[in-house]
Amino acid sequence: MQMIADRMIPYQKPSMYGKFSLLALQLGCVNLGQGFPNFEPPQFLRQALSEEMLTSSLQYTQTFGNPKLLKAISQFFGKKIGYFPKENSEIVVSAGATTTLDMCFQGLLNKGDEVILFDPAFDFYRPQIYFAEALPVGVPIIPKQFNSKEDLLKRFGNGKFNYGPQDEWLIDFEKLEKAINPKTKMILINSPVNPSGKIRIADLLDKHGHEIVIIEDAAYQHITFGDVPAFSYARPITHPRLKNRTVCVTSGGKLFSATGLRLGFAFGDEKYIKAVKAAQTYHLYCLNDGIQIAAARCFDMDNNYFEETRQLYEKQAQLLLKGLVESSLNLNIWVPNGGYFVVTDISNIDIPEKYFIDPEDGSQLTRDFAFAHYMVNQFKVVQRVWIKHGKMGILQDN
């Protein structure tokens, strides 16, 4: 008898994150391949955590969140985006955005339901959807055009590479229309889109969304560039025709630059959140009380932290763009207007044949992973790989 569950067999090997992060440590690389910042979390978060963990009862709290944190979340997003979710019926707190997403899938999907993703998508989505016995359906987002280094240099002004229409990524609406069918239960999007930086997606979905649930993964809602406002850009959770069927999932760890905090939450219409709460009760049950109260204190603070953080990310995105343009690599590059990544196309790069062989098991690698090994060994840089579009390499902008 096989002891491991069939659905887990494809996932026994280390994830892409784990594999390349280990390589970064072994070879002394710069790790641009995983979503954590290269600067310290704010001191006010550390202070709140240390104080609350000394005084917290460290006992169970209510399954969907500590009342203080629920109130703080409602007030925070009410001020930021004009939506005050009801504290006791429209918010659920969980252990990071990834777990919160999993609770959404477990609470809302039935066997055989279909979930539309915009590819390339965050690589955790598909396994989580499969674990809920539903089916992911990919719809591509495609670049409006390919931008050479020379193209970017023409748009350099006032000390930065300026975002323009050339950097847009577009939904393939013909394929989206074909993908929607009676089994379609959910559309899952990033806001801003991770990793392409495409922000104004709510208006497009309004034309094609139909009566299905929208999950808005808004982990990077505070990271926008140029004249795009943080938090309050066009998005499903505030769109007049989409908000009543949207669940917004976000990450306290990403918001406060502390990815190990493992604090996430979802808010939206009660009819959806009720199902997510039910899944939470029988999976995680509840989250650490001290962490929740500390986070509530941080949400309540009236300081300039989020604007300073947004400016820092924009500055680092520009620094990375400069490095890519000046590098010896013949890349196509897109200027982001939000999110955590700078996207590059590697189709013009000659990759030595030896990097197409996996050093661990000798298997043949696709071009994207061959490039990743090439970068690790030749340049001591770990970058992110787009799974779906094999010719794309992704470099984080932290």
C-alpha positions in Angstrom: 0.0 0.0 0.0 1.3 3.4 -0.9 1.4 5.5 2.2 1.7 9.0 0.7 -1.5 10.6 -0.6 -1.7 10.5 -4.5 -2.3 14.3 -4.6 1.0 14.9 -2.8 3.2 12.8 -5.0 4.1 15.6 -7.5 5.0 17.9 -4.6 7.6 15.9 -2.7 10.6 17.5 -4.2 11.8 20.9 -2.9 9.8 23.9 -4.2 11.4 26.3 -6.7 11.8 28.7 -3.7 13.5 26.2 -1.5 15.8 24.8 -4.3 17.2 28.2 -5.4 17.3 29.7 -1.9 19.5 26.8 -0.9 21.7 27.4 -3.9 22.0 31.1 -2.9 23.3 30.1 0.5 25.7 27.4 -0.8 27.2 29.6 -3.5 27.1 33.0 -1.7 24.6 34.4 -4.2 22.5 37.6 -4.1 19.0 36.1 -3.7 16.5 38.0 -5.8 14.3 34.9 -6.1 12.1 34.9 -3.0 9.6 37.5 -1.8 11.2 39.0 1.3 12.8 42.4 1.6 16.5 43.1 2.2 15.9 45.6 5.0 14.7 45.3 8.6 11.0 45.4 9.7 10.0 48.7 11.4 11.1 49.1 15.0 7.5 49.9 16.1 6.5 46.3 15.0 9.3 44.8 17.0 8.4 46.9 20.0 4.7 45.9 19.8 5.6 42.2 19.4 7.9 42.2 22.4 5.5 44.0 24.7 2.4 42.0 23.7 4.2 38.6 23.9 5.2 39.4 27.5 1.6 40.2 28.5 -0.5 38.0 26.2 -2.4 35.1 27.8 -1.1 32.9 25.0 -4.4 31.1 25.0 -6.9 30.4 22.3 -8.7 33.4 20.9 -11.8 33.4 18.7 -11.2 31.4 15.5 -11.7 34.3 13.0 -9.5 36.8 14.8 -8.8 38.8 17.9 -11.5 41.6 18.3 -8.8 44.3 18.6 -7.2 43.3 15.3 -10.5 42.9 13.5 -11.4 46.5 14.5 -8.0 47.8 13.5 -8.3 46.1 10.0 -11.7 47.6 9.5 -10.6 51.1 10.4 -7.4 50.8 8.4 -9.0 49.8 5.1 -11.9 52.2 5.7 -9.4 55.0 5.7 -7.2 53.6 2.9 -9.9 52.5 0.4 -13.2 53.6 1.7 -14.4 50.1 2.6 -15.0 49.4 6.3 -15.6 45.6 6.5 -17.8 44.6 9.4 -15.6 43.4 12.2 -17.6 40.3 13.2 -18.9 39.1 9.9 -16.7 40.3 7.0 -13.1 39.6 8.2 -11.2 36.4 9.0 -7.6 36.4 10.2 -5.2 33.5 9.4 -1.6 32.4 9.4 -0.3 34.4 6.4 -1.8 35.2 3.0 -1.0 31.8 1.7 -3.0 30.0 4.4 -5.8 32.6 4.0 -6.0 31.7 0.3 -6.1 28.0 1.1 -9.0 28.7 3.5 -10.8 30.5 0.7 -10.3 27.5 -1.6 -11.4 25.0 1.0 -14.4 27.1 2.0 -15.7 28.1 -1.4 -14.8 25.4 -3.9 -16.5 22.1 -4.6 -15.1 19.1 -6.4 -14.9 19.8 -10.2 -15.3 23.6 -9.8 -13.0 25.6 -12.1 -10.8 28.5 -11.1 -9.5 30.9 -13.7 -6.0 32.1 -13.2 -4.1 34.7 -15.2 -0.8 33.1 -16.2 2.0 33.4 -15.4 0.6 33.0 -11.9 2.0 32.6 -8.4 3.1 28.9 -8.3 1.3 28.1 -5.0 -2.1 28.7 -6.6 -2.4 25.5 -8.6 -1.5 23.0 -5.9 -3.9 24.7 -3.4 -6.7 24.5 -5.9 -6.0 20.9 -6.7 -6.0 20.1 -3.0 -9.5 21.5 -2.8 -10.4 19.1 -5.6 -11.1 21.9 -8.0 -9.4 22.6 -11.4 -7.2 25.6 -12.3 -7.7 27.1 -15.8 -5.0 29.3 -17.1 -5.6 32.4 -19.2 -2.5 34.2 -20.4 -1.6 37.8 -19.9 0.7 38.9 -22.7 3.1 41.8 -23.1 1.9 44.6 -25.3 5.4 44.7 -26.8 9.0 43.7 -26.1 11.2 46.5 -24.9 14.9 46.4 -25.6 17.5 48.2 -23.5 17.6 50.9 -26.1 13.8 51.4 -25.8 14.1 51.9 -22.1 17.0 54.4 -22.5 14.8 56.5 -24.7 12.3 56.8 -21.8 14.9 57.7 -19.2 14.2 61.1 -17.8 14.4 63.0 -14.4 16.7 60.3 -13.1 14.4 57.3 -13.7 13.0 54.9 -16.3 9.5 56.0 -16.9 6.5 53.6 -17.1 4.5 53.8 -20.4 1.9 52.0 -22.5 4.8 49.9 -23.8 5.0 48.2 -20.4 1.4 47.0 -20.2 0.5 43.4 -20.0 -2.9 42.5 -21.5 -5.5 39.8 -20.8 -6.2 37.6 -23.7 -10.0 38.2 -23.7 -10.7 35.7 -26.4 -9.3 32.9 -24.3 -10.9 34.4 -21.2 -14.3 34.2 -22.9 -13.7 30.6 -24.0 -12.5 29.7 -20.5 -15.7 30.8 -18.7 -18.3 28.1 -18.6 -21.0 26.8 -16.1 -18.3 25.1 -14.0 -16.4 28.4 -13.5 -16.7 29.2 -9.8 -13.9 31.7 -9.2 -11.5 34.1 -10.8 -8.2 34.6 -9.0 -6.2 37.7 -9.6 -3.3 39.6 -8.0 -3.7 43.3 -7.2 -1.2 44.7 -8.2 -0.6 41.7 -10.5 2.3 39.6 -9.2 4.7 39.6 -10.9 3.9 41.8 -14.0 3.0 45.0 -12.2 -0.4 45.3 -14.1 -2.7 47.3 -11.9 -5.9 48.4 -13.6 -7.5 45.0 -14.0 -10.8 45.6 -12.2 -12.4 47.5 -15.1 -11.4 44.8 -17.5 -13.0 42.1 -15.3 -16.1 44.1 -15.0 -16.8 43.4 -18.7 -16.1 39.7 -18.6 -16.5 38.5 -14.9 -20.0 37.1 -15.1 -21.6 35.9 -11.8 -18.5 34.3 -10.2 -16.5 34.8 -7.1 -13.4 37.0 -7.4 -10.4 36.4 -5.1 -8.2 39.4 -5.0 -4.7 38.5 -3.8 -3.5 41.9 -2.7 -0.2 41.2 -1.0 1.5 44.1 -2.7 -1.3 46.7 -2.6 1.0 49.1 -0.7 3.7 49.0 -3.4 2.7 51.3 -6.3 4.9 53.6 -8.4 4.6 56.9 -10.1 1.2 58.6 -9.9 -0.6 55.3 -9.0 -1.9 55.7 -5.4 -1.1 52.9 -3.0 -4.1 50.9 -1.7 -6.7 53.0 -3.5 -6.0 52.2 -7.2 -8.7 50.6 -9.3 -9.4 47.1 -7.8 -12.2 44.5 -7.5 -12.9 45.0 -3.7 -13.9 48.7 -4.3 -15.3 48.4 -7.8 -19.0 49.2 -7.9 -20.0 46.1 -9.8 -17.4 43.7 -8.4 -17.1 44.4 -4.7 -20.1 42.4 -3.6 -18.6 39.2 -5.0 -15.0 39.8 -4.2 -12.9 38.5 -1.3 -9.7 40.4 -0.7 -6.8 38.5 0.7 -3.7 40.3 2.0 -0.6 39.8 4.1 0.3 41.6 7.3 3.9 40.3 6.9 4.2 41.9 3.5 2.6 45.2 4.7 5.1 45.4 7.6 8.1 44.0 5.8 8.2 41.0 8.1 7.4 37.9 6.0 8.0 35.6 8.9 5.2 37.2 10.9 2.8 34.8 9.2 -0.2 37.0 9.6 -2.8 37.2 6.8 -6.5 38.0 6.5 -9.4 38.2 4.1 -12.3 40.5 4.0 -15.4 40.7 1.8 -19.1 40.0 1.7 -20.4 38.0 4.6 -21.8 35.1 2.4 -18.2 34.3 1.4 -16.4 35.0 4.6 -18.7 32.7 6.5 -17.4 29.8 4.4 -13.8 30.9 4.9 -14.4 31.0 8.7 -15.8 27.5 8.6 -12.7 26.2 6.8 -10.4 28.1 9.2 -12.1 26.5 12.3 -11.2 23.0 11.2 -7.8 23.7 9.8 -5.8 26.3 11.7 -8.4 27.0 14.4 -6.9 30.3 15.5 -3.8 32.5 15.3 -1.4 33.5 18.1 -3.1 36.1 20.2 0.0 38.2 21.0 0.9 38.6 17.3 -2.6 39.7 16.5 -2.7 42.4 19.2 0.7 43.7 18.2 -0.4 43.9 14.6 -3.6 45.8 15.7 -1.3 48.4 17.4 0.7 48.8 14.2 -2.4 49.3 12.0 -3.6 51.9 14.5 -0.4 54.0 14.2 -0.7 57.3 12.4 2.8 57.5 10.8 4.4 57.8 7.4 5.6 54.2 7.2 3.7 53.0 4.2 4.6 56.0 2.1 8.2 55.7 3.0 8.2 52.0 2.2 6.5 52.7 -1.1 9.2 55.2 -2.0 11.9 52.8 -1.0 10.6 50.0 -3.3 10.3 52.5 -6.2 13.9 53.6 -5.6 15.1 50.0 -5.5 13.1 49.1 -8.6 14.8 51.9 -10.5 18.2 50.7 -9.2 17.5 47.2 -10.5 16.3 48.6 -13.9 19.6 50.5 -14.1 21.6 47.4 -13.4 19.8 45.4 -15.9 20.2 48.0 -18.7 23.9 48.3 -17.9 24.4 44.5 -17.7 26.0 42.4 -20.4 22.8 40.4 -20.8 20.7 41.1 -24.0 17.4 41.4 -22.2 14.0 42.8 -23.0 12.7 44.6 -20.0 9.4 46.0 -18.7 9.2 48.9 -16.3 6.7 48.1 -13.4 4.1 50.5 -12.1 3.6 48.5 -8.9 4.3 45.1 -7.2 7.4 43.4 -6.2 9.1 42.4 -9.4 10.9 43.6 -12.6 10.2 41.3 -15.5 12.7 40.4 -18.2 12.6 38.4 -21.4 15.6 36.1 -22.0 14.9 34.8 -25.5 17.9 36.7 -27.0 20.4 35.2 -24.5 22.7 32.4 -25.5 22.8 29.9 -22.6 25.6 27.4 -22.5 24.4 23.8 -23.1 25.7 22.5 -19.8 23.1 24.5 -17.9 20.3 22.6 -19.6 21.2 19.5 -17.5 19.9 19.4 -13.9 23.0 19.1 -11.7 21.0 17.0 -9.2 19.4 14.2 -11.3 20.7 14.8 -14.8 17.3 15.5 -16.3 16.8 17.9 -19.2 15.9 21.4 -18.1 13.7 23.9 -19.9 15.2 27.2 -21.0 13.9 29.2 -18.1 15.5 26.9 -15.5 18.6 26.6 -17.5 18.9 30.4 -17.4 18.3 30.3 -13.7 21.3 27.9 -13.2 23.3 30.0 -15.6 22.7 33.1 -13.5 23.5 31.3 -10.3 26.8 29.9 -11.5 28.0 32.7 -13.8 26.7 35.8 -12.0 26.0 34.6 -8.5 22.4 35.9 -8.7 19.3 33.9 -7.9 16.2 35.2 -9.8 12.6 34.1 -10.0 11.4 31.9 -12.9 8.0 32.2 -14.5 6.7 28.6 -14.7 4.1 29.1 -17.5 6.0 31.3 -19.9 9.3 29.4 -20.2 11.2 32.2 -21.8 10.6 34.7 -19.0 13.0 35.4 -16.2 11.9 37.4 -13.2 14.1 39.6 -11.0 12.8 41.0 -7.7 13.0 44.6 -7.2 13.9 44.6 -3.5 
